[in-house]
Every structure is written in structure tokens, then in C-alpha cells.
């Protein structure tokens, strides 16, 4: 079984943040190519909170509810089982 590292969680979370923008809903695919190719396919509800500081205010991600998701890891030899944990992914995703 392939261990999903903090770096992979962080990379996928950053790509998802870029894809989501300011939206409160996401349905699509995020792909990360490395030694192993990772793909997150998901439909997500994204809850936000308003954050303010001296530079202004913005809507930060507060919680993510997965309606449906799957996370694949593929090597040159084919798909490999992995230990992806959505709760750990969400911790990387929350602003």
C-alpha cells in the first residue's frame, strides 16, 4: 500500500484551492503528476468563513463536506492501493 505523504496532501490541496477559487461547490478532477500520478475525483461542498486583517477581508475555507470522492495513485505498473484519508486532506485544505 502506498503511503500518502503530507507533501502530496498539501500539493493536491493547493491545486484544489486554485480550481475552486471563491466557489462553495466543486465537482471535478485534480491531477498531480510525479513519480506516482495522483488523481482526486470529487464532488465537494465548501463552507467558508470571513477572515479580516489590516489588508482586508476574504472568505477562507472553513470546512469541506465530500458528497463523493475517490483518490487514485498510478505507477508505471498500474494502479496502487493507497492510504488517502479525507480528514487529513481537509486539514491541509482549510485556510
SVG drawing of the C-alpha trace seen along z (x, -y; Angstrom):
<svg xmlns="http://www.w3.org/2000/svg" viewBox="-23 -47 32 50">
<polyline fill="none" stroke="black" stroke-width="0.4" points="0.0,0.0 1.3,-3.4 1.6,-6.0 0.2,-9.4 2.7,-11.9 2.0,-15.4 3.6,-16.8 1.1,-15.0 -1.8,-16.1 -0.5,-19.7 0.1,-19.7 -3.4,-18.3 -5.0,-20.7 -3.2,-23.7 -4.4,-22.5 -7.9,-22.2 -7.8,-25.6 -6.7,-27.1 -9.5,-25.2 -12.2,-26.2 -11.3,-29.9 -14.1,-31.5 -16.7,-28.9 -18.7,-27.0 -19.0,-23.8 -16.6,-21.7 -17.2,-18.8 -14.2,-17.7 -10.8,-16.2 -7.4,-17.3 -4.3,-15.6 -0.8,-15.7 2.0,-14.1 5.1,-12.9 6.9,-9.5 3.4,-8.4 0.4,-10.0 -2.3,-11.1 -5.9,-11.9 -8.6,-13.2 -12.1,-13.0 -14.7,-14.6 -17.9,-16.5 -17.5,-18.7 -19.5,-21.3 -17.2,-24.0 -18.1,-26.1 -16.4,-29.4 -15.8,-31.9 -14.9,-35.6 -11.4,-36.4 -10.2,-40.0 -6.9,-41.6 -5.3,-45.0 -5.0,-44.2 -8.7,-43.4 -11.1,-40.5 -11.7,-37.3 -13.7,-34.1 -11.4,-31.3 -12.3,-27.6 -13.6,-26.5 -15.0,-23.0 -15.4,-20.7 -18.1,-18.1 -17.4,-15.4 -20.6,-14.3 -18.5,-11.8 -14.7,-11.3 -12.1,-8.8 -8.3,-9.2 -6.2,-7.1 -2.4,-6.5 -0.9,-5.1 2.7,-4.0 4.2,-2.7 3.0,0.7 -0.6,-0.3 -2.9,-1.5 -1.6,-1.0 -3.8,-1.0 -3.1,-4.0 -3.9,-5.2 -5.6,-8.5 -7.6,-9.9 -10.1,-12.7 -10.0,-14.1 -6.2,-14.6 -6.7,-16.1 -9.3,-18.5 -6.8,-19.7 -4.4,-20.7 -7.2,-22.4 -8.6,-24.6 -7.2,-28.1"/>
</svg>
